[in-house]
Amino acid sequence: MLNEHLFYGGILLCACSAGLAVILGSWYMVRKIKLNGKLDEEYGKEIKEK
């Protein structure tokens, strides 16, 4: 019984960690896109020189 609890507890912990990583990654990308939009509006688009 203890082995089953450890096994399923580990699976649950991994699933929660993966879900949280997806949520935080999405939140980061949304913030980055909004910030880039504000910076482009204020300073103009970035010109990449070679």
Gaussian input, Z-matrix of N, CA and C with variables (Angstrom, degrees):
# hf/3-21g

backbone

0 1
 N
 C     1     B1
 C     2     B2     1     A1
 N     3     B3     2     A2     1     D1
 C     4     B4     3     A3     2     D2
 C     5     B5     4     A4     3     D3
 N     6     B6     5     A5     4     D4
 C     7     B7     6     A6     5     D5
 C     8     B8     7     A7     6     D6
 N     9     B9     8     A8     7     D7
 C    10    B10     9     A9     8     D8
 C    11    B11    10    A10     9     D9
 N    12    B12    11    A11    10    D10
 C    13    B13    12    A12    11    D11
 C    14    B14    13    A13    12    D12
 N    15    B15    14    A14    13    D13
 C    16    B16    15    A15    14    D14
 C    17    B17    16    A16    15    D15
 N    18    B18    17    A17    16    D16
 C    19    B19    18    A18    17    D17
 C    20    B20    19    A19    18    D18
 N    21    B21    20    A20    19    D19
 C    22    B22    21    A21    20    D20
 C    23    B23    22    A22    21    D21
 N    24    B24    23    A23    22    D22
 C    25    B25    24    A24    23    D23
 C    26    B26    25    A25    24    D24
 N    27    B27    26    A26    25    D25
 C    28    B28    27    A27    26    D26
 C    29    B29    28    A28    27    D27
 N    30    B30    29    A29    28    D28
 C    31    B31    30    A30    29    D29
 C    32    B32    31    A31    30    D30
 N    33    B33    32    A32    31    D31
 C    34    B34    33    A33    32    D32
 C    35    B35    34    A34    33    D33
 N    36    B36    35    A35    34    D34
 C    37    B37    36    A36    35    D35
 C    38    B38    37    A37    36    D36
 N    39    B39    38    A38    37    D37
 C    40    B40    39    A39    38    D38
 C    41    B41    40    A40    39    D39
 N    42    B42    41    A41    40    D40
 C    43    B43    42    A42    41    D41
 C    44    B44    43    A43    42    D42
 N    45    B45    44    A44    43    D43
 C    46    B46    45    A45    44    D44
 C    47    B47    46    A46    45    D45
 N    48    B48    47    A47    46    D46
 C    49    B49    48    A48    47    D47
 C    50    B50    49    A49    48    D48
 N    51    B51    50    A50    49    D49
 C    52    B52    51    A51    50    D50
 C    53    B53    52    A52    51    D51
 N    54    B54    53    A53    52    D52
 C    55    B55    54    A54    53    D53
 C    56    B56    55    A55    54    D54
 N    57    B57    56    A56    55    D55
 C    58    B58    57    A57    56    D56
 C    59    B59    58    A58    57    D57
 N    60    B60    59    A59    58    D58
 C    61    B61    60    A60    59    D59
 C    62    B62    61    A61    60    D60
 N    63    B63    62    A62    61    D61
 C    64    B64    63    A63    62    D62
 C    65    B65    64    A64    63    D63
 N    66    B66    65    A65    64    D64
 C    67    B67    66    A66    65    D65
 C    68    B68    67    A67    66    D66
 N    69    B69    68    A68    67    D67
 C    70    B70    69    A69    68    D68
 C    71    B71    70    A70    69    D69
 N    72    B72    71    A71    70    D70
 C    73    B73    72    A72    71    D71
 C    74    B74    73    A73    72    D72
 N    75    B75    74    A74    73    D73
 C    76    B76    75    A75    74    D74
 C    77    B77    76    A76    75    D75
 N    78    B78    77    A77    76    D76
 C    79    B79    78    A78    77    D77
 C    80    B80    79    A79    78    D78
 N    81    B81    80    A80    79    D79
 C    82    B82    81    A81    80    D80
 C    83    B83    82    A82    81    D81
 N    84    B84    83    A83    82    D82
 C    85    B85    84    A84    83    D83
 C    86    B86    85    A85    84    D84
 N    87    B87    86    A86    85    D85
 C    88    B88    87    A87    86    D86
 C    89    B89    88    A88    87    D87
 N    90    B90    89    A89    88    D88
 C    91    B91    90    A90    89    D89
 C    92    B92    91    A91    90    D90
 N    93    B93    92    A92    91    D91
 C    94    B94    93    A93    92    D92
 C    95    B95    94    A94    93    D93
 N    96    B96    95    A95    94    D94
 C    97    B97    96    A96    95    D95
 C    98    B98    97    A97    96    D96
 N    99    B99    98    A98    97    D97
 C   100   B100    99    A99    98    D98
 C   101   B101   100   A100    99    D99
 N   102   B102   101   A101   100   D100
 C   103   B103   102   A102   101   D101
 C   104   B104   103   A103   102   D102
 N   105   B105   104   A104   103   D103
 C   106   B106   105   A105   104   D104
 C   107   B107   106   A106   105   D105
 N   108   B108   107   A107   106   D106
 C   109   B109   108   A108   107   D107
 C   110   B110   109   A109   108   D108
 N   111   B111   110   A110   109   D109
 C   112   B112   111   A111   110   D110
 C   113   B113   112   A112   111   D111
 N   114   B114   113   A113   112   D112
 C   115   B115   114   A114   113   D113
 C   116   B116   115   A115   114   D114
 N   117   B117   116   A116   115   D115
 C   118   B118   117   A117   116   D116
 C   119   B119   118   A118   117   D117
 N   120   B120   119   A119   118   D118
 C   121   B121   120   A120   119   D119
 C   122   B122   121   A121   120   D120
 N   123   B123   122   A122   121   D121
 C   124   B124   123   A123   122   D122
 C   125   B125   124   A124   123   D123
 N   126   B126   125   A125   124   D124
 C   127   B127   126   A126   125   D125
 C   128   B128   127   A127   126   D126
 N   129   B129   128   A128   127   D127
 C   130   B130   129   A129   128   D128
 C   131   B131   130   A130   129   D129
 N   132   B132   131   A131   130   D130
 C   133   B133   132   A132   131   D131
 C   134   B134   133   A133   132   D132
 N   135   B135   134   A134   133   D133
 C   136   B136   135   A135   134   D134
 C   137   B137   136   A136   135   D135
 N   138   B138   137   A137   136   D136
 C   139   B139   138   A138   137   D137
 C   140   B140   139   A139   138   D138
 N   141   B141   140   A140   139   D139
 C   142   B142   141   A141   140   D140
 C   143   B143   142   A142   141   D141
 N   144   B144   143   A143   142   D142
 C   145   B145   144   A144   143   D143
 C   146   B146   145   A145   144   D144
 N   147   B147   146   A146   145   D145
 C   148   B148   147   A147   146   D146
 C   149   B149   148   A148   147   D147

   B1=1.4571
   B2=1.5319
   B3=1.3242
   B4=1.4590
   B5=1.5275
   B6=1.3258
   B7=1.4685
   B8=1.5226
   B9=1.3238
   B10=1.4622
   B11=1.5200
   B12=1.3345
   B13=1.4630
   B14=1.5274
   B15=1.3170
   B16=1.4600
   B17=1.5298
   B18=1.3187
   B19=1.4629
   B20=1.5201
   B21=1.3236
   B22=1.4644
   B23=1.5270
   B24=1.3201
   B25=1.4656
   B26=1.5201
   B27=1.3295
   B28=1.4633
   B29=1.5133
   B30=1.3310
   B31=1.4714
   B32=1.5262
   B33=1.3209
   B34=1.4636
   B35=1.5245
   B36=1.3204
   B37=1.4575
   B38=1.5299
   B39=1.3243
   B40=1.4724
   B41=1.5250
   B42=1.3222
   B43=1.4646
   B44=1.5260
   B45=1.3242
   B46=1.4727
   B47=1.5242
   B48=1.3178
   B49=1.4633
   B50=1.5258
   B51=1.3231
   B52=1.4634
   B53=1.5275
   B54=1.3191
   B55=1.4588
   B56=1.5148
   B57=1.3249
   B58=1.4573
   B59=1.5271
   B60=1.3247
   B61=1.4666
   B62=1.5250
   B63=1.3194
   B64=1.4679
   B65=1.5232
   B66=1.3315
   B67=1.4669
   B68=1.5252
   B69=1.3341
   B70=1.4641
   B71=1.5293
   B72=1.3281
   B73=1.4628
   B74=1.5155
   B75=1.3111
   B76=1.4676
   B77=1.5188
   B78=1.3219
   B79=1.4666
   B80=1.5277
   B81=1.3460
   B82=1.4565
   B83=1.5289
   B84=1.3271
   B85=1.4631
   B86=1.5270
   B87=1.3293
   B88=1.4644
   B89=1.5222
   B90=1.3322
   B91=1.4662
   B92=1.5202
   B93=1.3309
   B94=1.4630
   B95=1.5215
   B96=1.3207
   B97=1.4656
   B98=1.5274
   B99=1.3441
   B100=1.4687
   B101=1.5197
   B102=1.3379
   B103=1.4568
   B104=1.5229
   B105=1.3255
   B106=1.4650
   B107=1.5211
   B108=1.3242
   B109=1.4618
   B110=1.5135
   B111=1.3264
   B112=1.4662
   B113=1.5238
   B114=1.3346
   B115=1.4622
   B116=1.5256
   B117=1.3309
   B118=1.4642
   B119=1.5218
   B120=1.3251
   B121=1.4628
   B122=1.5218
   B123=1.3340
   B124=1.4547
   B125=1.5303
   B126=1.3252
   B127=1.4632
   B128=1.5199
   B129=1.2907
   B130=1.4596
   B131=1.5211
   B132=1.3144
   B133=1.4660
   B134=1.5178
   B135=1.3291
   B136=1.4577
   B137=1.5270
   B138=1.3187
   B139=1.4610
   B140=1.5220
   B141=1.3182
   B142=1.4603
   B143=1.5230
   B144=1.3290
   B145=1.4568
   B146=1.5154
   B147=1.3392
   B148=1.4724
   B149=1.4991
   A1=110.42
   A2=117.42
   A3=120.51
   A4=110.50
   A5=116.52
   A6=119.68
   A7=111.41
   A8=116.77
   A9=120.23
   A10=110.93
   A11=116.81
   A12=119.60
   A13=110.94
   A14=116.83
   A15=119.75
   A16=111.17
   A17=116.88
   A18=121.35
   A19=111.08
   A20=116.81
   A21=119.61
   A22=111.78
   A23=117.21
   A24=120.18
   A25=111.15
   A26=116.60
   A27=120.94
   A28=111.93
   A29=115.97
   A30=119.63
   A31=110.15
   A32=116.96
   A33=121.23
   A34=110.99
   A35=116.97
   A36=121.11
   A37=110.94
   A38=117.01
   A39=120.79
   A40=111.29
   A41=116.91
   A42=120.50
   A43=110.74
   A44=116.49
   A45=120.08
   A46=110.79
   A47=117.12
   A48=120.75
   A49=111.17
   A50=116.85
   A51=120.29
   A52=110.87
   A53=117.25
   A54=120.95
   A55=111.88
   A56=116.64
   A57=121.11
   A58=110.88
   A59=117.00
   A60=120.43
   A61=111.00
   A62=117.33
   A63=120.99
   A64=110.37
   A65=116.96
   A66=120.99
   A67=110.76
   A68=116.97
   A69=119.75
   A70=111.66
   A71=117.40
   A72=120.18
   A73=111.78
   A74=116.76
   A75=121.21
   A76=110.61
   A77=116.21
   A78=121.43
   A79=110.41
   A80=116.45
   A81=121.10
   A82=110.89
   A83=116.66
   A84=120.12
   A85=111.47
   A86=117.68
   A87=121.13
   A88=109.95
   A89=117.21
   A90=120.29
   A91=110.97
   A92=117.14
   A93=121.08
   A94=110.89
   A95=117.16
   A96=121.23
   A97=110.47
   A98=116.96
   A99=119.94
   A100=111.26
   A101=117.16
   A102=120.67
   A103=110.78
   A104=117.48
   A105=119.99
   A106=111.10
   A107=117.43
   A108=120.66
   A109=111.76
   A110=116.57
   A111=120.26
   A112=111.14
   A113=116.64
   A114=119.63
   A115=111.35
   A116=117.62
   A117=120.65
   A118=110.71
   A119=116.65
   A120=121.04
   A121=110.85
   A122=116.36
   A123=119.88
   A124=112.36
   A125=117.21
   A126=120.80
   A127=113.97
   A128=118.46
   A129=121.16
   A130=110.39
   A131=114.65
   A132=118.84
   A133=110.43
   A134=114.73
   A135=120.87
   A136=109.43
   A137=115.48
   A138=121.04
   A139=107.37
   A140=115.80
   A141=119.85
   A142=108.63
   A143=115.10
   A144=120.89
   A145=109.10
   A146=114.92
   A147=119.16
   A148=110.55
   D1=-40.34
   D2=179.87
   D3=-63.98
   D4=-40.83
   D5=179.51
   D6=-61.67
   D7=-39.66
   D8=178.79
   D9=-65.34
   D10=-41.00
   D11=178.70
   D12=-63.16
   D13=-42.53
   D14=178.67
   D15=-65.02
   D16=-41.50
   D17=-179.22
   D18=-64.12
   D19=-53.09
   D20=-177.72
   D21=-70.84
   D22=-31.07
   D23=174.73
   D24=-64.56
   D25=-39.83
   D26=177.71
   D27=-66.20
   D28=-41.33
   D29=177.37
   D30=-63.01
   D31=-43.27
   D32=179.16
   D33=-62.93
   D34=-41.98
   D35=178.97
   D36=-63.82
   D37=-42.60
   D38=177.67
   D39=-63.65
   D40=-41.71
   D41=180.00
   D42=-64.90
   D43=-42.50
   D44=178.50
   D45=-64.60
   D46=-40.84
   D47=179.01
   D48=-64.01
   D49=-42.67
   D50=179.11
   D51=-65.40
   D52=-41.71
   D53=177.87
   D54=-62.93
   D55=-42.77
   D56=178.80
   D57=-65.37
   D58=-38.13
   D59=178.10
   D60=-63.20
   D61=-40.52
   D62=178.27
   D63=-65.07
   D64=-44.46
   D65=-179.13
   D66=-63.68
   D67=-47.55
   D68=-178.70
   D69=-68.29
   D70=-35.67
   D71=176.36
   D72=-63.86
   D73=-40.77
   D74=177.83
   D75=-65.05
   D76=-43.61
   D77=179.58
   D78=-61.45
   D79=-40.97
   D80=178.67
   D81=-62.73
   D82=-44.81
   D83=-178.74
   D84=-64.63
   D85=-39.82
   D86=178.68
   D87=-63.53
   D88=-44.37
   D89=178.83
   D90=-63.21
   D91=-40.43
   D92=179.98
   D93=-63.66
   D94=-43.40
   D95=180.00
   D96=-64.18
   D97=-43.11
   D98=179.11
   D99=-64.47
   D100=-42.53
   D101=-179.66
   D102=-65.68
   D103=-42.26
   D104=177.77
   D105=-62.15
   D106=-37.12
   D107=176.80
   D108=-63.60
   D109=-43.62
   D110=178.84
   D111=-65.66
   D112=-41.52
   D113=179.58
   D114=-66.41
   D115=-39.55
   D116=176.73
   D117=-63.44
   D118=-38.64
   D119=179.60
   D120=-66.33
   D121=-39.63
   D122=-175.66
   D123=-81.41
   D124=-42.57
   D125=-172.97
   D126=-110.32
   D127=-6.26
   D128=-176.74
   D129=89.66
   D130=166.64
   D131=-178.53
   D132=-69.80
   D133=147.68
   D134=179.41
   D135=-74.62
   D136=132.39
   D137=177.78
   D138=-103.67
   D139=120.10
   D140=-179.44
   D141=-91.92
   D142=121.57
   D143=179.00
   D144=-101.30
   D145=144.99
   D146=178.79
   D147=-105.71

